Amino acid sequence: LGTTGAVLPGSSLVSGNTVPQSQVLTLNKYESVFTSDGRWTIELLALTPFGIDRLAFVSFDINRTIQVNGSVTTIE
């Protein structure tokens, strides 16, 4: 909370309806937003006439390091 973030591409939905809706948004091409390793949080926000409400969030860790363990041996 309190941190300014970026909008994920394709995740913004504007609705002028006055009745509740069930909507599924498929997010892709979001690697431009997650520019470094570490802990990230995605929030679901709703902009209402009363302000911005945080509806849900999920935090996760990104670690792009690949570790390879190996050895070289001979039969002799």
C-alpha positions in Angstrom: 0.0 0.0 0.0 1.1 3.5 -0.7 3.5 2.6 -3.5 2.9 3.9 -7.0 3.1 1.1 -9.6 2.5 0.4 -13.2 -0.6 -0.9 -15.0 -0.1 -4.4 -16.5 -0.7 -4.4 -20.3 -4.2 -5.5 -21.1 -5.3 -5.4 -17.4 -7.4 -2.2 -17.5 -11.1 -2.5 -17.8 -13.5 0.4 -18.0 -17.1 -0.3 -17.3 -20.0 2.1 -17.4 -22.6 -0.5 -16.3 -24.6 -0.1 -13.1 -25.1 -3.9 -12.6 -22.4 -6.3 -11.4 -20.3 -8.1 -14.0 -18.2 -11.3 -14.1 -15.2 -10.6 -16.2 -12.0 -12.7 -16.8 -8.9 -10.8 -18.0 -6.0 -12.8 -19.4 -2.7 -11.1 -18.8 0.3 -11.6 -21.0 3.4 -9.7 -22.1 3.9 -8.4 -18.6 7.7 -9.0 -18.5 8.2 -5.4 -19.3 6.8 -4.4 -15.9 8.8 -6.9 -13.8 12.2 -5.6 -14.6 14.3 -7.1 -11.8 14.4 -10.0 -9.5 12.8 -9.7 -6.0 9.4 -9.5 -4.4 6.6 -8.1 -6.4 2.9 -7.5 -5.7 0.0 -7.5 -8.1 -3.1 -5.6 -6.9 -6.7 -5.6 -8.1 -7.9 -2.0 -7.8 -11.3 -0.5 -8.4 -11.8 3.2 -9.1 -15.1 4.4 -7.7 -16.6 7.9 -7.1 -15.4 7.4 -3.5 -11.8 6.8 -4.4 -9.6 3.8 -5.1 -10.4 0.5 -3.4 -8.0 -2.4 -3.1 -10.0 -5.5 -3.8 -7.3 -8.2 -3.7 -3.6 -8.7 -4.0 -1.0 -11.4 -4.4 2.8 -11.2 -3.7 5.4 -13.4 -5.3 9.1 -13.7 -5.8 10.9 -13.6 -9.1 14.3 -15.3 -9.3 15.8 -15.6 -12.8 19.0 -17.2 -11.6 19.8 -20.6 -13.1 22.1 -22.8 -11.0 23.8 -25.8 -12.6 25.7 -28.4 -10.5 28.0 -30.8 -12.4 31.2 -32.7 -12.3 33.7 -34.2 -14.7 35.1 -37.7 -14.0 37.1 -40.3 -15.9 37.0 -44.1 -15.8 40.7 -44.4 -15.1 
